[in-house]
Amino acid sequence: MAFLLLEDEAGFFEVITFPAVYQKYSNLFRKEAPLLIEGVLSKNDGDSKIIARKIM
């Protein structure tokens, strides 16, 4: 499991990766290249996070 802090033009956001997703895509985290993340948006008390399902 990993908690990623990613940045785009709008600012920073947190991405949560559960163990199966982390294990499958962890090799992509070591590269300094753009990531495309498919997942579910989770909103809690004004705090938004993405729960990753697929990373490309």
N, CA, C and O atoms as a MOPAC input file, in Angstrom:
PM7 MOZYME 1SCF
protein

 N      0.84600 1    -1.17900 1     0.00000 1
 C      0.00000 1     0.00000 1     0.00000 1
 C      0.88800 1     1.23600 1     0.00000 1
 O      1.93600 1     1.27100 1     0.64500 1
 N      0.44400 1     2.25100 1    -0.73900 1
 C      1.22500 1     3.48400 1    -0.78800 1
 C      0.28700 1     4.67800 1    -0.86800 1
 O     -0.82500 1     4.59800 1    -1.39000 1
 N      0.77600 1     5.77700 1    -0.33500 1
 C      0.09700 1     7.05900 1    -0.43500 1
 C      1.00200 1     7.95300 1    -1.26700 1
 O      2.13200 1     8.24200 1    -0.87100 1
 N      0.51200 1     8.38600 1    -2.40900 1
 C      1.30500 1     9.19200 1    -3.32400 1
 C      0.81700 1    10.63400 1    -3.29200 1
 O     -0.38600 1    10.88300 1    -3.22800 1
 N      1.72100 1    11.55600 1    -3.33600 1
 C      1.37600 1    12.96700 1    -3.45200 1
 C      1.81600 1    13.40800 1    -4.83900 1
 O      3.01000 1    13.49900 1    -5.12400 1
 N      0.84000 1    13.67800 1    -5.69600 1
 C      1.12200 1    14.02400 1    -7.08300 1
 C      0.78100 1    15.48300 1    -7.34300 1
 O     -0.00100 1    16.09500 1    -6.61500 1
 N      1.38000 1    16.02400 1    -8.38800 1
 C      1.18300 1    17.43000 1    -8.71900 1
 C      0.79500 1    17.57100 1   -10.18500 1
 O      1.33000 1    16.88300 1   -11.05400 1
 N     -0.14100 1    18.47300 1   -10.44300 1
 C     -0.45600 1    18.86200 1   -11.81100 1
 C     -0.52700 1    20.38800 1   -11.85400 1
 O     -0.11700 1    21.05200 1   -10.90200 1
 N     -1.04200 1    20.94700 1   -12.94700 1
 C     -1.09100 1    22.40700 1   -13.06500 1
 C     -1.97000 1    23.05800 1   -12.00800 1
 O     -1.75500 1    24.22000 1   -11.66300 1
 N     -2.95300 1    22.33500 1   -11.48800 1
 C     -3.90000 1    22.88800 1   -10.51400 1
 C     -3.39500 1    22.79400 1    -9.07800 1
 O     -3.90900 1    23.49000 1    -8.20200 1
 N     -2.40600 1    21.95200 1    -8.82200 1
 C     -1.88900 1    21.80800 1    -7.46000 1
 C     -1.54300 1    20.36900 1    -7.13600 1
 O     -1.23800 1    19.56800 1    -8.02000 1
 N     -1.59800 1    20.05500 1    -5.84400 1
 C     -1.24900 1    18.72400 1    -5.35800 1
 C     -2.50500 1    17.93700 1    -5.01700 1
 O     -3.53700 1    18.51100 1    -4.67000 1
 N     -2.40300 1    16.60300 1    -5.12000 1
 C     -3.49500 1    15.74700 1    -4.68000 1
 C     -2.93500 1    14.40600 1    -4.23900 1
 O     -1.86500 1    13.98300 1    -4.67700 1
 N     -3.68200 1    13.74900 1    -3.36400 1
 C     -3.23100 1    12.47000 1    -2.81600 1
 C     -3.88600 1    11.31800 1    -3.57200 1
 O     -5.07100 1    11.35900 1    -3.90300 1
 N     -3.08600 1    10.29700 1    -3.83200 1
 C     -3.56500 1     9.07700 1    -4.47300 1
 C     -3.27000 1     7.91900 1    -3.53400 1
 O     -2.14600 1     7.76000 1    -3.05900 1
 N     -4.28900 1     7.11600 1    -3.27400 1
 C     -4.13400 1     5.94400 1    -2.42200 1
 C     -4.05600 1     4.71700 1    -3.31800 1
 O     -4.90900 1     4.52100 1    -4.18300 1
 N     -3.04000 1     3.89500 1    -3.11300 1
 C     -2.92000 1     2.63900 1    -3.85700 1
 C     -2.94700 1     1.48500 1    -2.86600 1
 O     -2.10200 1     1.40600 1    -1.97500 1
 N     -3.90300 1     0.60400 1    -3.02000 1
 C     -3.99300 1    -0.56200 1    -2.15200 1
 C     -2.96400 1    -1.60600 1    -2.58500 1
 O     -2.42800 1    -1.51700 1    -3.69000 1
 N     -2.68200 1    -2.59200 1    -1.73300 1
 C     -1.56800 1    -3.52700 1    -1.97700 1
 C     -1.54000 1    -4.17100 1    -3.36200 1
 O     -0.47800 1    -4.22000 1    -3.98300 1
 N     -2.65800 1    -4.66100 1    -3.85800 1
 C     -2.64700 1    -5.34000 1    -5.16400 1
 C     -2.27900 1    -4.37700 1    -6.29000 1
 O     -1.50900 1    -4.73200 1    -7.18200 1
 N     -2.82100 1    -3.17000 1    -6.25400 1
 C     -2.51000 1    -2.16000 1    -7.27000 1
 C     -1.05600 1    -1.72200 1    -7.14200 1
 O     -0.35300 1    -1.59300 1    -8.14300 1
 N     -0.60700 1    -1.49500 1    -5.91200 1
 C      0.78400 1    -1.08200 1    -5.68900 1
 C      1.75900 1    -2.12500 1    -6.23100 1
 O      2.72400 1    -1.78400 1    -6.91600 1
 N      1.50600 1    -3.38700 1    -5.92400 1
 C      2.40900 1    -4.45500 1    -6.37100 1
 C      2.43400 1    -4.54700 1    -7.90200 1
 O      3.49300 1    -4.76000 1    -8.49300 1
 N      1.29000 1    -4.39000 1    -8.53100 1
 C      1.20600 1    -4.52200 1    -9.98400 1
 C      1.91100 1    -3.38000 1   -10.72200 1
 O      2.50700 1    -3.60400 1   -11.77600 1
 N      1.85000 1    -2.15400 1   -10.17700 1
 C      2.35100 1    -0.97900 1   -10.89500 1
 C      3.53200 1    -0.28400 1   -10.22200 1
 O      3.93700 1     0.78600 1   -10.67700 1
 N      4.08900 1    -0.84100 1    -9.17300 1
 C      5.14200 1    -0.15300 1    -8.41100 1
 C      6.37700 1     0.18000 1    -9.25400 1
 O      7.09300 1     1.13100 1    -8.93900 1
 N      6.63500 1    -0.57200 1   -10.30000 1
 C      7.79200 1    -0.26700 1   -11.15400 1
 C      7.64600 1     1.08700 1   -11.85300 1
 O      8.65200 1     1.68600 1   -12.23500 1
 N      6.43400 1     1.57500 1   -12.02400 1
 C      6.21200 1     2.87100 1   -12.67200 1
 C      6.52300 1     4.04000 1   -11.75100 1
 O      6.79600 1     5.14200 1   -12.22700 1
 N      6.48800 1     3.82000 1   -10.44400 1
 C      6.70100 1     4.90800 1    -9.48400 1
 C      8.14900 1     5.36100 1    -9.44300 1
 O      8.42000 1     6.47400 1    -8.99100 1
 N      9.07000 1     4.56000 1    -9.88800 1
 C     10.47900 1     4.88800 1    -9.80000 1
 C     10.97100 1     5.73300 1   -10.98400 1
 O     12.07600 1     6.27400 1   -10.95400 1
 N     10.15600 1     5.83600 1   -11.99700 1
 C     10.53500 1     6.59600 1   -13.18900 1
 C     10.05100 1     8.03700 1   -13.04900 1
 O      8.99400 1     8.30000 1   -12.47600 1
 N     10.83400 1     8.95200 1   -13.57500 1
 C     10.41100 1    10.34900 1   -13.58300 1
 C      9.69500 1    10.63000 1   -14.89500 1
 O     10.21300 1    11.31700 1   -15.77600 1
 N      8.50900 1    10.08800 1   -14.99900 1
 C      7.70100 1    10.24800 1   -16.19500 1
 C      6.25700 1    10.50800 1   -15.76800 1
 O      5.87000 1    10.16000 1   -14.65200 1
 N      5.46600 1    11.11200 1   -16.63800 1
 C      4.06000 1    11.34900 1   -16.29700 1
 C      3.32100 1    10.03500 1   -16.04900 1
 O      3.61200 1     9.01600 1   -16.67600 1
 N      2.36800 1    10.07700 1   -15.13200 1
 C      1.53200 1     8.91800 1   -14.84000 1
 C      0.09200 1     9.23500 1   -15.21200 1
 O     -0.37300 1    10.35900 1   -15.01900 1
 N     -0.60100 1     8.25700 1   -15.73700 1
 C     -2.03500 1     8.35400 1   -15.96200 1
 C     -2.67300 1     7.40500 1   -14.96300 1
 O     -2.38900 1     6.20800 1   -14.96900 1
 N     -3.53000 1     7.93300 1   -14.11100 1
 C     -4.12100 1     7.13100 1   -13.04400 1
 C     -5.61900 1     7.05300 1   -13.25200 1
 O     -6.29700 1     8.07100 1   -13.38900 1
 N     -6.13000 1     5.82300 1   -13.27400 1
 C     -7.56700 1     5.58300 1   -13.36100 1
 C     -8.01700 1     5.12700 1   -11.98600 1
 O     -7.40300 1     4.24300 1   -11.38800 1
 N     -9.08100 1     5.72500 1   -11.48500 1
 C     -9.52800 1     5.34500 1   -10.15700 1
 C    -10.85600 1     5.96700 1    -9.79100 1
 O    -11.63400 1     6.38300 1   -10.65000 1
 N    -11.09600 1     6.01800 1    -8.48700 1
 C    -12.34400 1     6.52400 1    -7.93700 1
 C    -12.02500 1     7.74300 1    -7.08000 1
 O    -11.09200 1     7.72200 1    -6.27700 1
 N    -12.80200 1     8.79800 1    -7.25500 1
 C    -12.62800 1     9.99900 1    -6.45300 1
 C    -13.35400 1     9.82200 1    -5.12600 1
 O    -14.53700 1     9.48400 1    -5.09400 1
 N    -12.64100 1    10.05200 1    -4.04200 1
 C    -13.20200 1     9.94100 1    -2.69700 1
 C    -13.19200 1    11.32000 1    -2.05600 1
 O    -12.13900 1    11.94500 1    -1.93300 1
 N    -14.36900 1    11.79600 1    -1.64600 1
 C    -14.47700 1    13.10200 1    -0.98800 1
 C    -14.91500 1    12.88600 1     0.45100 1
 O    -15.87200 1    12.16200 1     0.72400 1
 N    -14.18700 1    13.53700 1     1.38000 1
 C    -14.50900 1    13.41600 1     2.79500 1
 C    -14.23800 1    14.75500 1     3.46400 1
 O    -13.08200 1    15.16600 1     3.57000 1
 N    -15.27600 1    15.43700 1     3.91300 1
 C    -15.14400 1    16.73100 1     4.59300 1
 C    -14.31300 1    17.72700 1     3.78900 1
 O    -13.45200 1    18.40800 1     4.34600 1
 N    -14.56200 1    17.81500 1     2.49700 1
 C    -13.84400 1    18.76600 1     1.65700 1
 C    -12.46600 1    18.31800 1     1.21500 1
 O    -11.79200 1    19.03300 1     0.47400 1
 N    -12.03800 1    17.14900 1     1.65800 1
 C    -10.72500 1    16.61000 1     1.29100 1
 C    -10.92700 1    15.55300 1     0.21000 1
 O    -11.59700 1    14.54900 1     0.45000 1
 N    -10.36200 1    15.76300 1    -0.96600 1
 C    -10.52300 1    14.82400 1    -2.07900 1
 C     -9.26800 1    13.99600 1    -2.27300 1
 O     -8.15100 1    14.50600 1    -2.18900 1
 N     -9.46700 1    12.70700 1    -2.53400 1
 C     -8.37000 1    11.78200 1    -2.81900 1
 C     -8.80100 1    10.87700 1    -3.95600 1
 O     -9.99200 1    10.68000 1    -4.19500 1
 N     -7.82500 1    10.33400 1    -4.64900 1
 C     -8.10600 1     9.35800 1    -5.69300 1
 C     -7.67100 1     7.99300 1    -5.18400 1
 O     -6.55100 1     7.83100 1    -4.69800 1
 N     -8.55500 1     7.01800 1    -5.29600 1
 C     -8.20600 1     5.63400 1    -4.97400 1
 C     -7.87700 1     4.96500 1    -6.30300 1
 O     -8.75900 1     4.73300 1    -7.13000 1
 N     -6.60800 1     4.66100 1    -6.49600 1
 C     -6.12400 1     4.15300 1    -7.78000 1
 C     -6.61000 1     2.73300 1    -8.04600 1
 O     -6.59800 1     1.87600 1    -7.16300 1
 N     -7.03200 1     2.51000 1    -9.27200 1
 C     -7.41000 1     1.17300 1    -9.74100 1
 C     -6.43700 1     0.68000 1   -10.81100 1
 O     -6.15700 1    -0.51500 1   -10.91100 1
 N     -5.92300 1     1.63000 1   -11.61700 1
 C     -5.01300 1     1.28700 1   -12.71200 1
 C     -4.06000 1     2.46000 1   -12.92400 1
 O     -4.47200 1     3.61800 1   -12.86600 1
 N     -2.79100 1     2.16000 1   -13.17000 1
 C     -1.78500 1     3.19500 1   -13.38200 1
 C     -1.03900 1     2.89200 1   -14.67800 1
 O     -0.58900 1     1.76800 1   -14.90200 1
 N     -0.91500 1     3.91700 1   -15.53100 1
 C     -0.24500 1     3.74100 1   -16.82100 1
 C      0.84800 1     4.77100 1   -16.96600 1
 O      1.53900 1     4.79900 1   -17.98500 1

